[in-house]
Amino acid sequence: MTSRQRSESAATILDRLEQTYPDAHCALHYKTPWQLLAATILSAQCTDVRVNQVTPALFARYPRPSDLAVADPTQVEGLIRSTGFYRNKAKSLIGCADQIVTLHGGEVPSAMDALVALPGVGRKTANVVLGNAFSVPGMVVDTHIGRVTRRLGWTRAEDAVRVEKDLCRLLPDSRWTLASHLLIAHGRNCCRSRTAICSVCPVSDFCPKIGVRRHR
């Protein structure tokens, strides 16, 4: 398959996923870029549902980065304990808030390099913030996206950064943010890790693994 054919195939798959999951969006609740950044840091090794239960109290207590930058770590830990790894996350949140205040005038930066320089912020978190808070194209790679795209043959990589590069080459940047939401929705609802529901998959005819089974 040529590069053009692969891109056209990927576009068709995304079109079908968009029809299947018309409400696919960022599941984290937020009103500002800072809230989305903080919520995404908390979402590591934690469900979005749990994070959404925790953040209202956190944001009520510390509404701005300047508030959290001078917070007592023990009090922050108490508010986010149920998200897991709460000590490390509290340290990241406070450190991140401090650098946003010190280096960026209290405003979350809207550039990848500046975001990933903040404590607790990797490329996944940065892409979530860029795509959803700033409408800057960002290709998020989480476990769902990595699994689904490997099954579709879009990448062979296991490393998240390499997967991101492969997907960015395959898909137009105008679709990166939505593609992230669609692939996550598909991974959660159909193309699951242990119990993939291939019989109802809207893109099963594009799946190399299913194709192999059909032609045995």
Phi and psi in degrees as GROMACS dihedral restraints (atoms count N, CA, C in turn):
[ dihedral_restraints ]
;  ai    aj    ak    al  type     phi  dphi    fc
    3     4     5     6     1   -75.1    20    10
    4     5     6     7     1   167.1    20    10
    6     7     8     9     1   -60.3    20    10
    7     8     9    10     1   -39.2    20    10
    9    10    11    12     1   -65.4    20    10
   10    11    12    13     1   -42.2    20    10
   12    13    14    15     1   -64.3    20    10
   13    14    15    16     1   -39.1    20    10
   15    16    17    18     1   -64.1    20    10
   16    17    18    19     1   -40.9    20    10
   18    19    20    21     1   -66.5    20    10
   19    20    21    22     1   -40.7    20    10
   21    22    23    24     1   -66.2    20    10
   22    23    24    25     1   -39.7    20    10
   24    25    26    27     1   -63.3    20    10
   25    26    27    28     1   -44.1    20    10
   27    28    29    30     1   -62.6    20    10
   28    29    30    31     1   -39.3    20    10
   30    31    32    33     1   -63.4    20    10
   31    32    33    34     1   -40.7    20    10
   33    34    35    36     1   -65.0    20    10
   34    35    36    37     1   -40.9    20    10
   36    37    38    39     1   -61.5    20    10
   37    38    39    40     1   -46.0    20    10
   39    40    41    42     1   -62.5    20    10
   40    41    42    43     1   -38.4    20    10
   42    43    44    45     1   -60.6    20    10
   43    44    45    46     1   -42.4    20    10
   45    46    47    48     1   -68.5    20    10
   46    47    48    49     1   -41.4    20    10
   48    49    50    51     1   -64.4    20    10
   49    50    51    52     1   -35.0    20    10
   51    52    53    54     1   -66.5    20    10
   52    53    54    55     1   -35.0    20    10
   54    55    56    57     1   -70.4    20    10
   55    56    57    58     1   -34.3    20    10
   57    58    59    60     1   -76.0    20    10
   58    59    60    61     1   -37.5    20    10
   60    61    62    63     1  -123.5    20    10
   61    62    63    64     1    67.9    20    10
   63    64    65    66     1   -65.8    20    10
   64    65    66    67     1   -18.5    20    10
   66    67    68    69     1  -102.6    20    10
   67    68    69    70     1    14.0    20    10
   69    70    71    72     1   -59.9    20    10
   70    71    72    73     1   127.4    20    10
   72    73    74    75     1  -159.7    20    10
   73    74    75    76     1   177.0    20    10
   75    76    77    78     1   -66.5    20    10
   76    77    78    79     1   122.8    20    10
   78    79    80    81     1   -81.6    20    10
   79    80    81    82     1   -12.1    20    10
   81    82    83    84     1   -79.2    20    10
   82    83    84    85     1   138.9    20    10
   84    85    86    87     1   -88.0    20    10
   85    86    87    88     1   131.2    20    10
   87    88    89    90     1  -161.0    20    10
   88    89    90    91     1   157.8    20    10
   90    91    92    93     1  -120.3    20    10
   91    92    93    94     1   -20.9    20    10
   93    94    95    96     1  -134.3    20    10
   94    95    96    97     1   161.6    20    10
   96    97    98    99     1   -56.1    20    10
   97    98    99   100     1   -37.9    20    10
   99   100   101   102     1   -63.0    20    10
  100   101   102   103     1   -43.6    20    10
  102   103   104   105     1   -63.4    20    10
  103   104   105   106     1   -40.0    20    10
  105   106   107   108     1   -65.9    20    10
  106   107   108   109     1   -41.4    20    10
  108   109   110   111     1   -61.3    20    10
  109   110   111   112     1   -48.0    20    10
  111   112   113   114     1   -63.1    20    10
  112   113   114   115     1   -43.5    20    10
  114   115   116   117     1   -63.9    20    10
  115   116   117   118     1   -37.8    20    10
  117   118   119   120     1   -69.3    20    10
  118   119   120   121     1   -37.3    20    10
  120   121   122   123     1   -60.5    20    10
  121   122   123   124     1   -41.8    20    10
  123   124   125   126     1   -69.3    20    10
  124   125   126   127     1   -22.7    20    10
  126   127   128   129     1   -76.0    20    10
  127   128   129   130     1    -9.1    20    10
  129   130   131   132     1   -60.9    20    10
  130   131   132   133     1   125.9    20    10
  132   133   134   135     1    55.7    20    10
  133   134   135   136     1    34.1    20    10
  135   136   137   138     1  -151.4    20    10
  136   137   138   139     1   152.0    20    10
  138   139   140   141     1   -78.5    20    10
  139   140   141   142     1   152.5    20    10
  141   142   143   144     1   -62.8    20    10
  142   143   144   145     1   -35.1    20    10
  144   145   146   147     1   -59.6    20    10
  145   146   147   148     1   -46.2    20    10
  147   148   149   150     1   -64.0    20    10
  148   149   150   151     1   -43.5    20    10
  150   151   152   153     1   -59.5    20    10
  151   152   153   154     1   -42.6    20    10
  153   154   155   156     1   -65.7    20    10
  154   155   156   157     1   -22.4    20    10
  156   157   158   159     1   -78.3    20    10
  157   158   159   160     1   -26.7    20    10
  159   160   161   162     1   -90.9    20    10
  160   161   162   163     1   -38.0    20    10
  162   163   164   165     1   -66.0    20    10
  163   164   165   166     1   -31.2    20    10
  165   166   167   168     1   -56.3    20    10
  166   167   168   169     1   -44.4    20    10
  168   169   170   171     1   -69.5    20    10
  169   170   171   172     1   -37.3    20    10
  171   172   173   174     1   -63.9    20    10
  172   173   174   175     1   -45.9    20    10
  174   175   176   177     1   -73.0    20    10
  175   176   177   178     1   -28.2    20    10
  177   178   179   180     1   -68.7    20    10
  178   179   180   181     1   -37.8    20    10
  180   181   182   183     1   -77.7    20    10
  181   182   183   184     1   -38.2    20    10
  183   184   185   186     1  -131.2    20    10
  184   185   186   187     1    80.0    20    10
  186   187   188   189     1   -71.2    20    10
  187   188   189   190     1   -24.2    20    10
  189   190   191   192     1  -126.1    20    10
  190   191   192   193     1   159.2    20    10
  192   193   194   195     1   -54.8    20    10
  193   194   195   196     1   -36.3    20    10
  195   196   197   198     1   -64.2    20    10
  196   197   198   199     1   -28.3    20    10
  198   199   200   201     1   -74.4    20    10
  199   200   201   202     1   -43.6    20    10
  201   202   203   204     1   -75.2    20    10
  202   203   204   205     1   -26.6    20    10
  204   205   206   207     1   -62.0    20    10
  205   206   207   208     1   -26.7    20    10
  207   208   209   210     1  -112.6    20    10
  208   209   210   211     1    18.3    20    10
  210   211   212   213     1   -75.0    20    10
  211   212   213   214     1   155.3    20    10
  213   214   215   216     1   -75.6    20    10
  214   215   216   217     1   119.2    20    10
  216   217   218   219     1   -53.9    20    10
  217   218   219   220     1   -36.6    20    10
  219   220   221   222     1   -63.5    20    10
  220   221   222   223     1   -39.1    20    10
  222   223   224   225     1   -69.4    20    10
  223   224   225   226     1   -38.4    20    10
  225   226   227   228     1   -64.7    20    10
  226   227   228   229     1   -43.9    20    10
  228   229   230   231     1   -57.0    20    10
  229   230   231   232     1   -40.2    20    10
  231   232   233   234     1   -63.8    20    10
  232   233   234   235     1   -35.2    20    10
  234   235   236   237     1   -75.2    20    10
  235   236   237   238     1   -28.4    20    10
  237   238   239   240     1  -112.4    20    10
  238   239   240   241     1     8.4    20    10
  240   241   242   243     1   -51.1    20    10
  241   242   243   244     1   -41.8    20    10
  243   244   245   246     1   -70.2    20    10
  244   245   246   247     1    -8.9    20    10
  246   247   248   249     1   -83.6    20    10
  247   248   249   250     1    -7.4    20    10
  249   250   251   252     1    83.1    20    10
  250   251   252   253     1   154.5    20    10
  252   253   254   255     1    47.5    20    10
  253   254   255   256     1    38.7    20    10
  255   256   257   258     1   -65.8    20    10
  256   257   258   259     1   -29.9    20    10
  258   259   260   261     1   -68.0    20    10
  259   260   261   262     1   -47.1    20    10
  261   262   263   264     1   -64.9    20    10
  262   263   264   265     1   -38.1    20    10
  264   265   266   267     1   -68.8    20    10
  265   266   267   268     1   -38.8    20    10
  267   268   269   270     1   -63.0    20    10
  268   269   270   271     1   -41.9    20    10
  270   271   272   273     1   -62.1    20    10
  271   272   273   274     1   -42.7    20    10
  273   274   275   276     1   -65.5    20    10
  274   275   276   277     1   -44.0    20    10
  276   277   278   279     1   -61.7    20    10
  277   278   279   280     1   -46.9    20    10
  279   280   281   282     1   -66.7    20    10
  280   281   282   283     1   -43.5    20    10
  282   283   284   285     1   -64.4    20    10
  283   284   285   286     1   -40.5    20    10
  285   286   287   288     1   -63.8    20    10
  286   287   288   289     1   -46.3    20    10
  288   289   290   291     1   -60.9    20    10
  289   290   291   292     1   -41.6    20    10
  291   292   293   294     1   -62.0    20    10
  292   293   294   295     1   -44.0    20    10
  294   295   296   297     1   -70.8    20    10
  295   296   297   298     1   -33.1    20    10
  297   298   299   300     1   -63.4    20    10
  298   299   300   301     1   -40.4    20    10
  300   301   302   303     1   -69.8    20    10
  301   302   303   304     1   -46.5    20    10
  303   304   305   306     1   -72.1    20    10
  304   305   306   307     1   -42.3    20    10
  306   307   308   309     1  -102.0    20    10
  307   308   309   310     1   -19.4    20    10
  309   310   311   312     1  -130.3    20    10
  310   311   312   313     1    20.8    20    10
  312   313   314   315     1    62.8    20    10
  313   314   315   316     1    24.6    20    10
  315   316   317   318     1    85.4    20    10
  316   317   318   319     1     2.3    20    10
  318   319   320   321     1  -110.5    20    10
  319   320   321   322     1   136.7    20    10
  321   322   323   324     1   -64.7    20    10
  322   323   324   325     1   127.7    20    10
  324   325   326   327     1   -68.9    20    10
  325   326   327   328     1   154.1    20    10
  327   328   329   330     1  -113.1    20    10
  328   329   330   331     1    27.7    20    10
  330   331   332   333     1  -125.3    20    10
  331   332   333   334     1   142.7    20    10
  333   334   335   336     1   -56.5    20    10
  334   335   336   337     1   -49.4    20    10
  336   337   338   339     1   -58.5    20    10
  337   338   339   340     1   -42.0    20    10
  339   340   341   342     1   -70.2    20    10
  340   341   342   343     1   -36.8    20    10
  342   343   344   345     1   -67.7    20    10
  343   344   345   346     1   -48.2    20    10
  345   346   347   348     1   -70.9    20    10
  346   347   348   349     1   -11.2    20    10
  348   349   350   351     1   -81.0    20    10
  349   350   351   352     1   -10.8    20    10
  351   352   353   354     1   -80.8    20    10
  352   353   354   355     1   146.1    20    10
  354   355   356   357     1   -57.6    20    10
  355   356   357   358     1   133.3    20    10
  357   358   359   360     1    78.7    20    10
  358   359   360   361     1     6.5    20    10
  360   361   362   363     1  -113.7    20    10
  361   362   363   364     1   115.9    20    10
  363   364   365   366     1  -105.9    20    10
  364   365   366   367     1  -172.2    20    10
  366   367   368   369     1   -65.3    20    10
  367   368   369   370     1   -37.2    20    10
  369   370   371   372     1   -60.0    20    10
  370   371   372   373     1   -51.2    20    10
  372   373   374   375     1   -60.9    20    10
  373   374   375   376     1   -43.5    20    10
  375   376   377   378     1   -61.0    20    10
  376   377   378   379     1   -42.7    20    10
  378   379   380   381     1   -67.3    20    10
  379   380   381   382     1   -34.8    20    10
  381   382   383   384     1   -60.2    20    10
  382   383   384   385     1   -47.5    20    10
  384   385   386   387     1   -67.0    20    10
  385   386   387   388     1   -45.9    20    10
  387   388   389   390     1   -59.8    20    10
  388   389   390   391     1   -48.5    20    10
  390   391   392   393     1   -70.6    20    10
  391   392   393   394     1   -37.2    20    10
  393   394   395   396     1   -98.5    20    10
  394   395   396   397     1   -32.5    20    10
  396   397   398   399     1   -94.2    20    10
  397   398   399   400     1   -28.6    20    10
  399   400   401   402     1  -119.6    20    10
  400   401   402   403     1    -1.1    20    10
  402   403   404   405     1    56.0    20    10
  403   404   405   406     1    32.3    20    10
  405   406   407   408     1   -98.5    20    10
  406   407   408   409     1   125.7    20    10
  408   409   410   411     1   -50.8    20    10
  409   410   411   412     1   127.2    20    10
  411   412   413   414     1  -141.8    20    10
  412   413   414   415     1   126.7    20    10
  414   415   416   417     1  -100.3    20    10
  415   416   417   418     1    99.5    20    10
  417   418   419   420     1   -74.7    20    10
  418   419   420   421     1   141.6    20    10
  420   421   422   423     1  -128.9    20    10
  421   422   423   424     1   110.9    20    10
  423   424   425   426     1  -118.1    20    10
  424   425   426   427     1  -170.9    20    10
  426   427   428   429     1   -63.9    20    10
  427   428   429   430     1   -36.8    20    10
  429   430   431   432     1   -64.5    20    10
  430   431   432   433     1   -48.1    20    10
  432   433   434   435     1   -64.6    20    10
  433   434   435   436     1   -43.1    20    10
  435   436   437   438     1   -59.0    20    10
  436   437   438   439     1   -46.0    20    10
  438   439   440   441     1   -64.7    20    10
  439   440   441   442     1   -50.0    20    10
  441   442   443   444     1   -63.2    20    10
  442   443   444   445     1   -45.4    20    10
  444   445   446   447     1   -71.2    20    10
  445   446   447   448     1   -29.9    20    10
  447   448   449   450     1   -68.6    20    10
  448   449   450   451     1   -40.3    20    10
  450   451   452   453     1   -64.3    20    10
  451   452   453   454     1   -34.3    20    10
  453   454   455   456     1   -78.7    20    10
  454   455   456   457     1    -9.6    20    10
  456   457   458   459     1    82.4    20    10
  457   458   459   460     1    15.8    20    10
  459   460   461   462     1   -77.1    20    10
  460   461   462   463     1   -22.8    20    10
  462   463   464   465     1  -154.1    20    10
  463   464   465   466     1   157.4    20    10
  465   466   467   468     1  -113.3    20    10
  466   467   468   469     1    -5.2    20    10
  468   469   470   471     1   -73.4    20    10
  469   470   471   472     1   149.0    20    10
  471   472   473   474     1  -100.5    20    10
  472   473   474   475     1   -30.8    20    10
  474   475   476   477     1   -70.5    20    10
  475   476   477   478     1   130.5    20    10
  477   478   479   480     1   -60.4    20    10
  478   479   480   481     1   -38.5    20    10
  480   481   482   483     1   -66.4    20    10
  481   482   483   484     1   -40.3    20    10
  483   484   485   486     1   -68.0    20    10
  484   485   486   487     1   -39.0    20    10
  486   487   488   489     1   -60.2    20    10
  487   488   489   490     1   -45.4    20    10
  489   490   491   492     1   -57.4    20    10
  490   491   492   493     1   -45.0    20    10
  492   493   494   495     1   -63.2    20    10
  493   494   495   496     1   -42.2    20    10
  495   496   497   498     1   -62.6    20    10
  496   497   498   499     1   -42.9    20    10
  498   499   500   501     1   -69.4    20    10
  499   500   501   502     1   -37.3    20    10
  501   502   503   504     1   -66.3    20    10
  502   503   504   505     1   -31.8    20    10
  504   505   506   507     1   -73.0    20    10
  505   506   507   508     1   -32.9    20    10
  507   508   509   510     1   -81.0    20    10
  508   509   510   511     1   -37.9    20    10
  510   511   512   513     1  -107.0    20    10
  511   512   513   514     1   145.8    20    10
  513   514   515   516     1   -68.5    20    10
  514   515   516   517     1   144.5    20    10
  516   517   518   519     1   -61.9    20    10
  517   518   519   520     1   -22.6    20    10
  519   520   521   522     1   -65.5    20    10
  520   521   522   523     1   -15.9    20    10
  522   523   524   525     1  -112.2    20    10
  523   524   525   526     1     0.7    20    10
  525   526   527   528     1   -59.1    20    10
  526   527   528   529     1   -49.8    20    10
  528   529   530   531     1   -65.2    20    10
  529   530   531   532     1   -47.8    20    10
  531   532   533   534     1   -66.1    20    10
  532   533   534   535     1   -39.4    20    10
  534   535   536   537     1   -57.1    20    10
  535   536   537   538     1   -39.3    20    10
  537   538   539   540     1   -58.9    20    10
  538   539   540   541     1   -48.0    20    10
  540   541   542   543     1   -63.5    20    10
  541   542   543   544     1   -41.8    20    10
  543   544   545   546     1   -66.2    20    10
  544   545   546   547     1   -43.4    20    10
  546   547   548   549     1   -69.0    20    10
  547   548   549   550     1   -36.3    20    10
  549   550   551   552     1   -64.7    20    10
  550   551   552   553     1   -45.2    20    10
  552   553   554   555     1   -60.5    20    10
  553   554   555   556     1   -41.9    20    10
  555   556   557   558     1   -67.6    20    10
  556   557   558   559     1   -39.0    20    10
  558   559   560   561     1   -66.3    20    10
  559   560   561   562     1   -35.1    20    10
  561   562   563   564     1   -77.7    20    10
  562   563   564   565     1   -36.5    20    10
  564   565   566   567     1   -97.5    20    10
  565   566   567   568     1   -25.9    20    10
  567   568   569   570     1  -135.4    20    10
  568   569   570   571     1   -58.1    20    10
  570   571   572   573     1   -86.7    20    10
  571   572   573   574     1    62.9    20    10
  573   574   575   576     1   -76.6    20    10
  574   575   576   577     1   164.6    20    10
  576   577   578   579     1   -64.4    20    10
  577   578   579   580     1   -53.2    20    10
  579   580   581   582     1  -101.1    20    10
  580   581   582   583     1   -26.8    20    10
  582   583   584   585     1  -130.1    20    10
  583   584   585   586     1    62.8    20    10
  585   586   587   588     1   -63.7    20    10
  586   587   588   589     1   135.1    20    10
  588   589   590   591     1   -98.6    20    10
  589   590   591   592     1    73.7    20    10
  591   592   593   594     1   -66.1    20    10
  592   593   594   595     1   -25.8    20    10
  594   595   596   597     1   -66.2    20    10
  595   596   597   598     1   -22.9    20    10
  597   598   599   600     1  -116.5    20    10
  598   599   600   601     1    11.6    20    10
  600   601   602   603     1   -68.9    20    10
  601   602   603   604     1   126.9    20    10
  603   604   605   606     1   -72.4    20    10
  604   605   606   607     1   -10.9    20    10
  606   607   608   609     1  -124.1    20    10
  607   608   609   610     1    24.4    20    10
  609   610   611   612     1   -60.8    20    10
  610   611   612   613     1   -29.6    20    10
  612   613   614   615     1   -71.7    20    10
  613   614   615   616     1   -10.4    20    10
  615   616   617   618     1  -101.3    20    10
  616   617   618   619     1    -3.8    20    10
  618   619   620   621     1   -83.9    20    10
  619   620   621   622     1   117.3    20    10
  621   622   623   624     1   -57.9    20    10
  622   623   624   625     1   -37.8    20    10
  624   625   626   627     1   -65.1    20    10
  625   626   627   628     1   -43.1    20    10
  627   628   629   630     1   -68.1    20    10
  628   629   630   631     1   -37.8    20    10
  630   631   632   633     1   -60.4    20    10
  631   632   633   634     1   -39.7    20    10
  633   634   635   636     1   -63.6    20    10
  634   635   636   637     1   -43.4    20    10
  636   637   638   639     1   -65.2    20    10
  637   638   639   640     1   -38.1    20    10
  639   640   641   642     1   -66.7    20    10
  640   641   642   643     1   -30.6    20    10
  642   643   644   645     1  -100.0    20    10
  643   644   645   646     1     9.4    20    10
